[in-house]
């Protein structure tokens, strides 16, 4: 007997969202095609668990599945039993994939099809005559006309692509390998962020009505010292006491490479300087800024600095605005 979606993930019905996510991540690490290139069974299982996670992580689809309205592939269950209609194209895609420049994590198939009951009605009421009537004994249904369904497109294939922080900021093209083995250069759109979805028309599974699409969900990796704030980028920049007191020109990292920035004379820790156009690209095509927060870095055990501080009587009371 085929495993239901919960059994595929080793769970019982009623599992929480956190339990579903944890189980999927654990199994995906074990079964990912890149780690099991010589094990076709692992690739098949990877496709099955990914399809299970895709459906169970969607609250609406999960509720419909739990009520028995859809099957393990997301297709509506036939109201008259299992003898009518069908799904073209087969099950979930589970073949191996190469990792793209940004880190391709996997894929799953989503099927959304409508059952064609024309054969059922034709068996009940007879074939249509050329004049729009019906032959057979059901005269009361003589005006019934068969409505043919358009050819069904193939299933969409969903991918997850991990992109580095700097590539997302610079909109660097990502080279990825699709399920059919073809490699393409994916152009990141303006306004890209964590969770952005990119549709690639005709890159899904084949079907009678043409190929479905590929749906790529972007995951932006964190950066060791940059953080994102809307379309701006923030950076905490250490500077020496001398640079802060006397002013200086220093190198500052940006997503486009290092640039020279002027530190004004007499700058304090916490002062924010702005580098125009060094942030993320907005949906309109303009770029945010890089906001640089200065942090004065004092060396430990510097006898010369300690001797200077002992003799210096300046500075006043920087806490006066706190009422102390």
LUMROSE-181121 format. One line per field, with one value per residue (C-alpha): residue number from 1; x negated, y negated, z negated. Coordinates in steps of 0.1 Angstrom, whole numbers, plus 2048, in hexadecimal, padded with zeros to 3 digits. Layout:
// LUMROSE-181121
lumse <- c(NUM; ...)
east <- c(X; ...)
north <- c(Y; ...)
up <- c(Z; ...)
***
This chain:
// LUMROSE-181121
lumse <- c(1; 2; 3; 4; 5; 6; 7; 8; 9; 10; 11; 12; 13; 14; 15; 16; 17; 18; 19; 20; 21; 22; 23; 24; 25; 26; 27; 28; 29; 30; 31; 32; 33; 34; 35; 36; 37; 38; 39; 40; 41; 42; 43; 44; 45; 46; 47; 48; 49; 50; 51; 52; 53; 54; 55; 56; 57; 58; 59; 60; 61; 62; 63; 64; 65; 66; 67; 68; 69; 70; 71; 72; 73; 74; 75; 76; 77; 78; 79; 80; 81; 82; 83; 84; 85; 86; 87; 88; 89; 90; 91; 92; 93; 94; 95; 96; 97; 98; 99; 100; 101; 102; 103; 104; 105; 106; 107; 108; 109; 110; 111; 112; 113; 114; 115; 116; 117; 118; 119; 120; 121; 122; 123; 124; 125; 126; 127; 128; 129; 130; 131; 132; 133; 134; 135; 136; 137; 138; 139; 140; 141; 142; 143; 144; 145; 146; 147; 148; 149; 150; 151; 152; 153; 154; 155; 156; 157; 158; 159; 160; 161; 162; 163; 164; 165; 166; 167; 168; 169; 170; 171; 172; 173; 174; 175; 176; 177; 178; 179; 180; 181; 182; 183; 184; 185; 186; 187; 188; 189; 190; 191; 192; 193; 194; 195; 196; 197; 198; 199; 200; 201; 202; 203; 204; 205; 206; 207; 208; 209; 210; 211; 212; 213; 214; 215; 216; 217; 218; 219; 220; 221; 222; 223; 224; 225; 226; 227; 228; 229; 230; 231; 232; 233; 234; 235; 236; 237; 238; 239; 240; 241; 242; 243; 244; 245; 246; 247; 248; 249; 250; 251; 252; 253; 254; 255; 256; 257; 258; 259; 260; 261; 262; 263; 264; 265; 266; 267; 268; 269; 270; 271; 272; 273; 274; 275; 276; 277; 278; 279; 280; 281; 282; 283; 284; 285; 286; 287; 288; 289; 290; 291; 292; 293; 294; 295; 296; 297; 298; 299; 300; 301; 302; 303; 304; 305; 306; 307; 308; 309; 310; 311; 312; 313; 314; 315; 316; 317; 318; 319; 320; 321; 322; 323; 324)
east <- c(800; 7F3; 7E9; 7FE; 7ED; 7E8; 7D9; 7C1; 7B2; 7B4; 7D0; 7F3; 811; 814; 7EF; 7E7; 7D8; 7B7; 7B6; 7BE; 7A2; 789; 791; 78E; 76D; 75E; 769; 760; 73C; 73A; 74B; 740; 736; 715; 70B; 71A; 70F; 70C; 72D; 74C; 762; 756; 75E; 781; 786; 779; 794; 7AF; 7A5; 7A2; 7C4; 7D2; 7C2; 7CF; 7F3; 7F2; 7E0; 7FE; 819; 836; 829; 822; 845; 854; 83D; 847; 86C; 866; 86D; 84C; 833; 80E; 806; 81E; 837; 85D; 86A; 883; 8A7; 8B2; 896; 874; 87E; 880; 867; 843; 824; 80C; 7E8; 7E1; 7D6; 7BE; 79E; 781; 762; 740; 735; 714; 710; 711; 6FA; 711; 718; 736; 748; 763; 784; 7A6; 7C4; 7E6; 804; 825; 83D; 862; 873; 884; 8A5; 8AF; 8AB; 8C1; 8DD; 8DA; 8DE; 8FD; 90F; 902; 8EE; 8F8; 90B; 901; 920; 916; 92D; 924; 929; 933; 94F; 94A; 961; 964; 93F; 941; 934; 915; 8F5; 8D2; 8BA; 897; 879; 85B; 83B; 82A; 808; 7EC; 7E5; 7D0; 7AF; 7A6; 781; 76F; 750; 738; 728; 70B; 712; 6FA; 708; 72B; 720; 70D; 728; 70D; 71A; 71D; 713; 72A; 731; 756; 766; 763; 73D; 73B; 727; 734; 729; 745; 748; 752; 76E; 76E; 779; 76E; 770; 773; 792; 794; 7A3; 797; 7AC; 79A; 7B4; 7B3; 798; 7B0; 7BC; 7CB; 7F0; 80A; 810; 7EB; 7D0; 7D7; 7C0; 7A3; 7A9; 788; 78A; 76C; 75B; 742; 725; 71B; 6FA; 6DF; 6DF; 6F9; 71E; 73C; 755; 76F; 75B; 73E; 720; 711; 6ED; 6DC; 6B9; 69D; 686; 668; 66A; 652; 668; 686; 675; 661; 677; 66A; 671; 676; 680; 6A3; 6B1; 6D1; 6E3; 6D2; 6AF; 69B; 69E; 68D; 6A2; 69A; 69E; 6A5; 68F; 69C; 6B3; 6C1; 6CA; 6EE; 6EB; 6FB; 6EC; 6FF; 6F1; 70A; 715; 703; 722; 73C; 74D; 771; 78E; 78D; 768; 758; 740; 741; 723; 709; 70B; 6EA; 6EA; 6C8; 6BA; 69B; 683; 66C; 64D; 648; 628; 61B; 604; 602; 627; 62B; 610; 622; 644; 636; 62A; 648; 663; 67A; 69A; 6B2; 6D0; 6DE; 6FA; 708; 727; 72F; 733; 714)
north <- c(800; 7DE; 7C8; 7AA; 787; 789; 7AC; 7A0; 788; 7A1; 78E; 793; 77F; 760; 759; 734; 71D; 71D; 743; 745; 72D; 73E; 760; 754; 743; 762; 779; 761; 75F; 785; 78B; 76D; 779; 767; 77D; 79D; 79C; 7C2; 7C9; 7C5; 7D0; 7B2; 79B; 7A9; 7A6; 782; 779; 78A; 778; 757; 75B; 764; 746; 72F; 739; 73C; 71A; 709; 705; 705; 724; 736; 730; 73D; 75B; 763; 760; 779; 760; 763; 780; 782; 76F; 753; 75F; 75D; 780; 78E; 78A; 7AA; 7C1; 7C8; 7D4; 7B4; 79A; 79A; 785; 782; 781; 797; 78F; 776; 76E; 77D; 77E; 772; 74F; 73C; 720; 6FE; 6E1; 6D6; 6F8; 70B; 71C; 732; 733; 742; 745; 735; 743; 72F; 741; 743; 765; 76A; 77C; 77B; 7A1; 7A7; 791; 7A0; 7C3; 7B8; 7A4; 7B1; 7A0; 77E; 77D; 765; 750; 74C; 768; 789; 7AC; 7C6; 7C9; 7A9; 792; 779; 771; 76A; 747; 750; 746; 752; 736; 741; 738; 726; 73A; 73B; 72A; 73D; 739; 71C; 725; 711; 70A; 6F8; 6E4; 6D7; 6B6; 6A5; 683; 671; 682; 677; 653; 652; 666; 67E; 699; 6BC; 6DA; 6F7; 71A; 724; 746; 74E; 74A; 729; 70C; 6E8; 6C6; 6B8; 692; 685; 66C; 648; 648; 66C; 677; 697; 6A9; 699; 6B1; 6B2; 6C3; 6D3; 6DA; 6FC; 70A; 722; 745; 74D; 752; 754; 72E; 726; 724; 716; 6FC; 6FC; 6E8; 6DD; 6D1; 6BC; 6C0; 6A4; 6AF; 699; 686; 685; 65F; 650; 64F; 645; 62A; 626; 61E; 60F; 622; 61C; 620; 61A; 60C; 60D; 5ED; 5E3; 5C6; 5B2; 5B7; 5AB; 58D; 580; 58D; 5A5; 5B7; 5DC; 5FA; 607; 628; 626; 640; 631; 632; 61C; 5F6; 5D8; 5C6; 5A6; 5A6; 583; 574; 578; 596; 5AA; 5CE; 5D3; 5B9; 5C5; 5BD; 5C4; 5D3; 5CC; 5E7; 604; 617; 62E; 627; 61C; 629; 608; 60D; 5F4; 5FF; 5FA; 5ED; 5FC; 5EE; 5EF; 5ED; 5E2; 5F5; 5E7; 604; 5FD; 614; 626; 61F; 602; 5F0; 5D1; 5CD; 5D3; 5B8; 59F; 5A6; 5A1; 57E; 574; 560; 55B; 56D; 55E; 573; 587; 594; 573; 578; 596; 581; 58F)
up <- c(800; 809; 7EC; 7E4; 7E2; 7BC; 7BE; 7D9; 7BF; 7A3; 791; 784; 78E; 779; 77A; 774; 78F; 77D; 77C; 7A1; 7AA; 793; 7A1; 7C5; 7BF; 7AF; 7CB; 7E6; 7DA; 7DB; 7FC; 811; 835; 833; 815; 824; 849; 84B; 838; 84E; 831; 81C; 839; 83B; 815; 817; 830; 81A; 7FA; 80C; 81B; 7F9; 7E9; 804; 7FE; 7D8; 7D4; 7E6; 7CC; 7E5; 7F8; 7D7; 7CB; 7EB; 7EA; 7C6; 7D0; 7EC; 808; 81A; 81E; 817; 837; 830; 84A; 841; 838; 851; 843; 855; 84B; 85B; 87D; 890; 89D; 894; 890; 8AE; 8A9; 88B; 868; 857; 868; 855; 86B; 861; 866; 865; 84D; 85D; 856; 83A; 82B; 83A; 81E; 82F; 840; 83F; 856; 851; 864; 868; 880; 886; 88A; 8AC; 8A7; 8CB; 8CF; 8B0; 8BE; 8E0; 8D1; 8BD; 8D8; 8F9; 915; 922; 943; 95E; 955; 931; 924; 913; 920; 905; 8EC; 8D8; 8EB; 8CE; 8D3; 8F8; 8F4; 8E1; 8F4; 8ED; 8E4; 8EE; 8D8; 8E8; 8E9; 8C7; 8C4; 8B3; 88E; 880; 86F; 850; 848; 82B; 833; 818; 823; 812; 801; 819; 838; 82E; 828; 84A; 85D; 868; 881; 872; 886; 87D; 889; 88F; 88A; 8AF; 8AD; 8BF; 8B0; 8B2; 8A6; 890; 88E; 86C; 86D; 85F; 83B; 835; 810; 7FB; 808; 82A; 844; 868; 883; 8A1; 8BB; 8CC; 8B5; 8A3; 8AC; 8CE; 8D3; 8EF; 8EE; 8EC; 8D1; 8AF; 89F; 886; 866; 856; 832; 828; 806; 7FE; 7E8; 7CA; 7CC; 7B1; 7AD; 7C4; 7BA; 7CE; 7C4; 7DF; 7FE; 7E9; 7DC; 7BA; 7B0; 78E; 796; 77C; 77D; 768; 74F; 764; 783; 770; 75F; 77D; 79A; 7B5; 7D5; 7D0; 7E6; 7E1; 7EF; 805; 81A; 838; 829; 811; 814; 802; 7E9; 7D6; 7B0; 7A5; 78A; 767; 76E; 751; 74E; 75B; 777; 797; 7B9; 7DA; 7FA; 815; 82D; 81C; 80F; 81F; 840; 83B; 851; 864; 86D; 855; 839; 814; 800; 7E9; 7C6; 7B3; 78D; 77E; 760; 750; 748; 72B; 728; 707; 6F3; 709; 6F0; 707; 709; 6E3; 6DC; 6F2; 6E2; 6BF; 6C9; 6DE; 6CC; 6EA; 6F3; 6DB; 6CF; 6ED; 6D5; 6CD; 6E3; 6CE; 6AF; 69E)
***
